[in-house]
């Protein structure tokens, strides 16, 4: 594993079961849909920015020729490295923030970014993307939709409650703005992929999910963790009065290309 700097996030999500097991997942058909839409041939070089625990890395691994994963969270990379070894996947891992990664990291046909994209979207990142993206290459920004203005009432209450409890000013950036432009480069949104699904969830699932966001992990909240749980159960209980409910799921992928290649 290549290391270039200390992690940019002080608390690793590896230790947060809420992040790993309870936040909305990438839907199973999403990555095969991406592969078909992009015409991937299993020969492409892929760079996964903010690779974290490897959801995008492993989702697209069967469809490309090589993968480099980059993340500032060392425990997350160690977790991904262990999973890759178990699966027999050859993934090169680089410990660095995107904006600090070496400009000569390589040239890539596909550059991906998942739920951590808001934390790295900056002019410095855009400059790196200009260097790393091969001619004719694509950038895929993808994420499960967490919340939306016209979404179910329970989700609005859930996020309003987390806003009150979070210890991080960055919390709002954990919810991606759909179609957020890439800063610092000449990249245009050229396509959108959307896959739908659903799953049954309980009130306990939602309470556990609350620990999976920046500023609301058990490590962040300390002695206040139990108080947040009590608050969530009090405010959300009415939505689960009859038991588990069905949660509608969407995974979205936004495809960008260089503006000069689309004109």
Residue pairs with C-beta under 8 A, 6 or more apart in sequence:
1 77
1 78
1 81
1 93
1 94
1 95
2 92
2 93
2 94
2 95
2 96
3 74
3 94
3 95
3 96
4 94
4 95
4 96
4 100
4 101
4 102
5 72
5 95
5 96
5 97
5 100
6 72
6 74
7 72
7 73
7 74
7 75
7 95
8 72
8 73
8 97
8 119
9 72
9 73
9 119
9 214
11 217
11 219
11 220
12 73
12 74
12 75
12 76
13 19
13 20
13 52
13 53
13 73
13 76
13 212
13 217
14 20
14 53
14 73
14 75
14 76
14 78
14 79
15 75
15 217
15 219
16 211
16 212
16 217
16 218
17 208
17 211
17 212
18 208
18 209
18 210
18 211
18 212
18 213
18 217
19 211
19 212
19 213
19 217
20 53
20 212
21 208
22 205
22 206
22 208
22 209
22 211
22 212
23 144
23 146
23 209
23 212
23 213
24 144
24 145
24 146
24 247
24 249
25 55
25 144
25 249
26 55
26 56
26 59
26 114
26 142
26 144
26 251
27 144
27 195
27 196
27 197
27 249
27 250
27 251
28 197
29 195
29 197
30 59
30 142
30 193
30 195
30 251
30 253
31 56
31 59
31 60
31 63
32 63
33 193
33 195
33 253
34 40
34 60
34 63
34 140
34 142
34 193
34 253
35 60
35 63
37 191
37 193
37 255
38 110
38 138
38 140
38 255
40 60
40 63
40 64
40 110
42 62
42 63
42 64
42 65
43 64
43 65
44 63
44 64
44 65
44 66
44 108
44 109
44 110
45 64
45 65
45 66
45 68
45 106
45 107
45 108
45 109
45 110
45 134
46 60
46 64
46 65
46 66
46 67
46 68
46 108
46 109
46 110
46 111
46 112
47 67
47 68
47 69
47 70
47 105
47 106
47 108
47 110
47 111
47 112
47 132
48 56
48 57
48 60
48 67
48 68
48 69
48 70
48 111
48 112
48 113
48 114
49 70
49 71
49 98
49 111
49 112
49 113
49 116
49 117
49 120
49 125
50 70
50 71
50 98
50 113
50 114
50 115
50 116
50 117
50 119
50 120
51 57
51 69
51 70
51 71
51 76
51 77
51 80
51 93
51 114
52 71
52 73
52 76
52 80
52 114
52 115
52 116
53 76
53 79
53 80
53 83
54 69
54 79
54 80
54 83
54 84
54 91
55 114
56 112
56 114
56 142
57 67
57 69
57 80
57 84
57 91
58 83
58 84
58 87
58 89
60 67
60 110
60 112
61 67
61 89
61 91
64 109
64 110
66 90
66 92
67 89
67 90
67 91
67 92
68 91
68 92
68 93
68 94
68 105
68 106
68 108
69 77
69 80
69 91
69 92
69 93
69 94
70 93
70 94
70 96
70 98
70 101
70 105
71 77
71 80
71 93
71 94
71 95
71 96
71 116
72 95
72 96
72 97
74 95
77 93
77 95
80 91
80 93
81 91
81 93
83 89
84 90
84 91
94 101
94 105
96 102
97 120
98 120
98 125
98 128
99 120
99 122
99 124
99 125
99 128
101 128
103 128
103 131
104 131
105 128
105 132
106 132
107 132
107 133
107 134
108 132
108 133
108 134
108 137
109 134
109 136
109 137
109 138
110 137
110 138
110 139
110 140
111 129
111 132
111 133
111 137
111 138
111 139
111 140
112 139
112 140
112 141
112 142
113 120
113 139
113 140
113 141
113 142
114 141
114 142
114 143
115 143
115 144
115 174
115 176
117 141
117 143
117 176
117 180
118 173
118 174
118 176
118 177
118 180
119 170
119 173
121 180
121 182
121 183
122 183
122 184
123 183
123 184
124 184
125 182
125 183
125 184
126 182
126 183
126 184
126 185
126 187
127 184
127 185
129 139
129 182
129 184
129 185
129 187
130 184
130 185
130 186
133 139
133 258
135 261
136 261
137 257
138 255
138 256
138 257
139 182
139 187
139 255
139 256
139 257
140 253
140 254
140 255
140 256
141 180
141 182
141 253
141 254
141 256
142 193
142 251
142 252
142 253
142 254
143 176
143 251
143 252
144 249
144 250
144 251
144 252
145 178
145 249
145 250
145 251
145 252
146 155
146 159
146 174
146 175
146 176
147 155
147 156
147 158
147 159
147 175
148 178
152 248
153 239
154 206
154 236
154 239
154 240
154 245
157 235
157 236
157 239
158 206
158 209
158 210
158 232
158 236
159 175
161 210
161 228
161 231
161 232
161 235
161 236
162 171
162 210
162 213
162 216
163 171
163 172
164 231
165 215
165 216
165 221
165 224
165 228
165 231
166 213
166 214
166 215
166 216
166 220
167 215
167 216
167 220
167 221
168 214
168 215
168 216
168 220
169 215
170 214
170 215
171 213
171 214
171 215
171 216
173 214
174 213
174 214
178 252
179 189
179 254
181 187
181 189
182 256
185 258
186 258
186 259
186 260
187 256
187 257
187 258
187 259
188 256
188 257
188 258
188 259
188 262
189 254
189 255
189 256
190 255
190 256
190 257
190 262
191 254
191 255
192 252
192 253
192 254
192 255
193 252
193 253
193 254
193 255
194 250
194 251
194 252
194 253
195 250
195 251
196 248
196 249
196 250
197 248
197 249
197 250
197 251
198 246
198 247
198 248
198 249
199 246
199 247
199 249
200 244
200 245
200 246
200 247
201 244
201 245
201 246
201 247
202 240
202 243
202 244
203 233
203 236
203 237
203 239
203 240
206 232
206 236
206 240
207 229
207 232
207 233
207 236
210 216
210 228
210 229
210 232
211 217
211 218
211 225
214 220
216 228
218 225
221 228
239 245
